[in-house]
Amino acid sequence: MIGIDIVVIDRIEKLIQKFGDKALDRFLSFEEKQLVKSSSTAAGFWAAKEAASKAIGTGIGAKCGFHDIKISKDKNNAPKIKFKKAIRKKFKIKDSSLSITHDGGFAIAVVAVEVKNG
């Protein structure tokens, strides 16, 4: 299953300017906030979480929220995505992968999710 999302970076920048750290708390964990060095990175993380929720067919909402999805970086600084255990179990998620790109004032993320058979 695949999910994709696009975000205007300026939209996230304005949220951060208006609400500060509380804006980031809405969709990022403490560990994720440590990885965010710019509004473009924050926008990429927002897009990644939206794309992940779309990949499992729910979108962000009651069945899968922003904090049910975690983003980290590997040793090469590439983004990694992981769902909380309850979400992985409920949607039979075996593996997931993430790609994020930024260009022209946009952040775009694509998430592929592999589900278990049966």
ROKOLNU-383594 format. One line per 10 residues: number of its first residue (from 0); their letters; for each residue y, x, z of C-alpha. Coordinates in steps of 0.2 Angstrom, whole numbers, plus 2048, in hexadecimal, padded with zeros to 3 digits. Last residue first. Example, Ala and Ser with C-alpha at 12.3 -4.5 7.8 and 13.67 -1.06 7.14 Angstrom:
# residues 2
1) SA) 7FB 844 824; 7EA 83E 827
# end
This chain:
# residues 118
117) GNKVEVAVVA) 7BC 7EE 81F; 7C3 7FD 817; 7D0 807 820; 7E2 806 81A; 7EC 814 811; 7FF 812 812; 80C 819 806; 81E 81A 80C; 82D 81D 800; 83E 820 806
107) IAFGGDHTIS) 84F 820 7FE; 860 826 805; 86F 822 7FB; 881 829 7F9; 87D 830 7E8; 86D 839 7ED; 861 83A 7FC; 84E 83A 7FC; 840 836 808; 82E 837 806
97) LSSDKIKFKK) 821 830 812; 80E 830 814; 802 824 81E; 7F0 825 823; 7E2 819 829; 7EC 80A 82D; 7E2 7FB 832; 7F1 7EF 833; 7EE 7EA 845; 7E6 7FB 84A
87) RIAKKFKIKP) 7F4 806 843; 801 7FA 84A; 7FA 7FB 85C; 7F9 80E 85A; 80B 810 856; 80E 814 843; 811 826 83D; 81C 82E 830; 81E 840 82B; 82E 848 824
77) ANNKDKSIKI) 82D 859 81C; 835 867 827; 828 874 821; 820 874 832; 81F 861 832; 82D 855 836; 82C 845 840; 82F 832 83D; 828 825 849; 825 812 845
67) DHFGCKAGIG) 822 805 852; 834 808 858; 83C 801 848; 832 7F1 84A; 821 7EA 843; 81B 7D8 846; 82B 7D2 84D; 836 7D9 840; 838 7E7 833; 82F 7E3 823
57) TGIAKSAAEK) 81D 7DC 825; 812 7E1 816; 80B 7F1 81D; 815 7FB 810; 824 7F1 814; 824 7F7 826; 823 809 81F; 831 806 813; 83D 800 821; 838 80E 82C
47) AAWFGAATSS) 83B 81B 81E; 84C 813 819; 852 814 82B; 84C 826 82C; 855 82A 81C; 865 822 822; 864 82D 832; 862 83C 827; 871 837 81C; 87B 834 82C
37) SKVLQKEEFS) 878 846 831; 86F 851 83D; 861 845 842; 851 84E 848; 856 84C 85A; 858 83A 857; 846 839 852; 841 840 863; 84C 833 86D; 844 825 862
27) LFRDLAKDGF) 84E 81E 854; 852 80C 84D; 85E 804 859; 860 814 863; 86A 81B 854; 877 80D 855; 878 80F 867; 87C 822 865; 88D 81D 85D; 891 80B 85B
17) KQILKEIRDI) 89F 80B 84E; 89D 81C 847; 88A 81B 847; 88B 80A 83E; 897 811 831; 88C 820 82D; 87D 814 82B; 887 80A 81E; 88D 81A 816; 87C 820 813
7) VVIDIGIM) 878 811 808; 866 80D 80B; 857 80C 7FF; 845 806 804; 834 808 7FD; 823 802 803; 811 806 7FC; 800 800 800
# end
